[in-house]
Amino acid sequence: MTEESSVPERRPQGAGPRRSLRGDLRALTPAERGLWRHPLMWLGTLVVTAVPLLYSTVYLSSVWDPYGHLGDLPVGVVNLDRGTTREGRPVNVGAQTLAGLREDPPVRLVSYRTEAQAQAAVRAGQVYFALTFPADFSRRAVGGRSGEHGLLHLYTAEGTSSFASRVGRSVAERLAGDINARLGTSRWEVVQTRLGELDRGLADLKAATGRLRDGAASLDAGATRLAEGAQTLAEGTARLGGGAQALATGARDLSGGVTRLTGGNAELGAALRKVEAAAPGEAQLAPLRAGAGGLVAGSARLADGVTALGAGAARLGTGARDLAAGAGRVNAGAGQLAARSPRLADGLGQLRQGAAGLAGGATDLADGAARVNAGAGQLAARTPALARGARDLAAGAERLAAGARAVAPGTPLAQGARDLQTGAATLAEGADQAARGAGDLAEGAGTLAAATSSLREGAATLAARTGEAATGAQGLAEGSRALAAGTARLRAGAQDLGTGAQTLAARADEAGRGARQLRQGARDLQAGVGLLADGNVRLKSALGQLTARLPTQADLDGLEGGAATLARGSGDLAGGAARVEGGARDLAGGARDLQAGTARLRAGLGELHAKVPPGVVPLVGDPEGLAQSVRVQEVGTAAVPNNGTAFAPYFMALALWVGVTLTTFVFPYTTLPESGRGTGRLARVLRKAAVPALVVTAQALLVVLGVHLLGVEYGHLGGVLLTTVASSLTFLAVVLALVTLLGSAGRLLALILLIVQLAASGGTYPVELSGPLFQALHRVMPITDTVRALRATLFGSYDGVYAPALGHLALTGLVAAALSLLGRRWLFVPDGQVRPALLSEGQR
């Protein structure tokens, strides 16, 4: 055998024109017929033809009717129920339920002694689920309380078998429904018995309420008469109570007035005596008269002193201004000296004379500054005493004003005291400012004295060192500059002294005005004090006469005692009348309440007698009807008899795809003889697909026959045959296109498509329950159309319409056939060496 080639074919050199389709088919036929000389080809074809039948029938038979063999499913049961009593009779719901199960078991029951053993058997896989009736099952179930149910324990293992777990839940729910129905029936019997007893009790109750109604009528008549008498009694006692209350009110008012009169009289006498004792006499007022005279004299002296202080301050200001002018002239001379110091060598003689004159002037200036300093010190020492005296005067004036306001508010005395207080305050403020100005003056005078002393010492030094001027000219220049700076400070101090003197003069003027006001206020105060003393003497005499004429305490005590006795007696009388009136009202109210109550009792008993039924209306229905009042009436379409029939379309479609895929392991779809190099692609595809088409058609027919033999009845046999054959041929076109385009990889892709279509075809569960990817693939997968068409032809789903699905299949087959013509994966071998795929794979 020559080496296989997968490269694009080339026409041999000298080859003639391309032959026709029929000629190409005849050229390819000998190689295809030669395949059947190998026995393995026949065996492989038979096996491949039978595989779809086996695939569909074997699986469908395994899931054909799983619920029909539940009797073989092993299930564990445990009964721990201790039972209970109802209506005096023992009840064991668990034992009764197990007895009913064993009569017609839905599954194969395996008994265990404990719940732990049954659960261990489930975990070990010996049984598929376990049912346990706990010890308190009967007590909780029979009680019928909503917060306490009988609990049937179900133990499952979904990992072992999800289907068995669903069966367990179904069995448990059916048992719970049977138990509830049985308990409901027994409760129905109890209710019927109780209704009979209730019927007899209602008859007795109706007779008793009739007798009570008659008695209530008699009671109502007596209560009416009692209410009328009580009302008459209440009206009389009300009139008595009104008169007694009026008497008591008048007596209390009289007693209160007398008490207030005696108390006020005593308080008035005591107050007048206190005022008389506290009022000062002539002897006590004499110091006040003398103090007022002394205040007038002192204020006059204070005004004179303040005037003198203003004049001195004015003179001090004039001297300070002269001092500042002199210091200015000294400063100018010192400046000129500093400017002319470079010419010291030329005017040394004149400098010695000028230094002597400067020393003399400095001495005079120092003497004057010393006298100014001494005067300023004396002034600063005396101004604090003046300020303290002014403040003491202001404090005394304030106390005098307070006393005047207390003794004679609104009089000229009080007004004069206020004026005196204002003047004293102004004087104190001016004295404080004078003290501060004096301090500033003393500080400036000290600075002036120090500066003149320095000036004098410098002048003396200048006179002594004149001989050394030639060598110390530079030092002289520096000293002259220092002298100019000192005289500048001297002039500034003199200016500050002048400012302080001016401030002192201004404050002295203000203090003078205040002192004059103080003197005038003191005169007014003296006149007011005189008037106050005279009026106070006359007031004290009048108070003595008034207190002598007040009634005695004994007379007042007798009057107050009589009024109190009268008030107590009338109050006791009113209280007794009120209690009698209250009792009568209570009696009348109680009688009315009794009358109303007896009326309501009579009406209520009449209504009760009318509403008590003569008997109990019998219940309709029966326990089963009441327990299942509503049932579902199902009307369906496309019905299937069992689980296997429902899965038949899905597994028939999968079986056909598997059968087509298996043909790639038997037929050499891409192998050609060397003599077929010049053939066309259409002839190659048709020749390669001819026999496999017969094989897959046979697969489809066998699958239809095998599924029917399992018990599936076809609603439309022709549609089923057409769908299966069309599906097989479409699947063959798809697989052939994959193989011719991709070679051996196409066979792998066909298997992958089978896996994808398992989830995307919607054969087991609705495709809407799958993910978005599978929902998108569902619309283009060919198995989807096969499943849809088979459901329509088998069961009549989709109103029996399957033509759109077949049309989609035909379109898919045509597209796949067109793609197969584009394949270039052809393998050429020598003529006579084309073998089945099974043999070719084995030799490779």
PyMOL commands that set and color helices and strands:
alter all, ss='L'
color gray80, all
select helices_A, chain A and resi 21-37+39-62+66-72+93-103+115-124+137-143+162-278+282-343+348-407+412-464+466-468+473-548+553-611+623-627+643-665+674-676+681-710+717-742+744-760+767-769+772-778+782-795+797-800+803-820+837-843
alter helices_A, ss='H'
color red, helices_A
select strands_A, chain A and resi 74-79+84-86+89-91+108-111+129-133+153-156+671-673+827-829
alter strands_A, ss='S'
color yellow, strands_A
deselect
rebuild
show_as cartoon
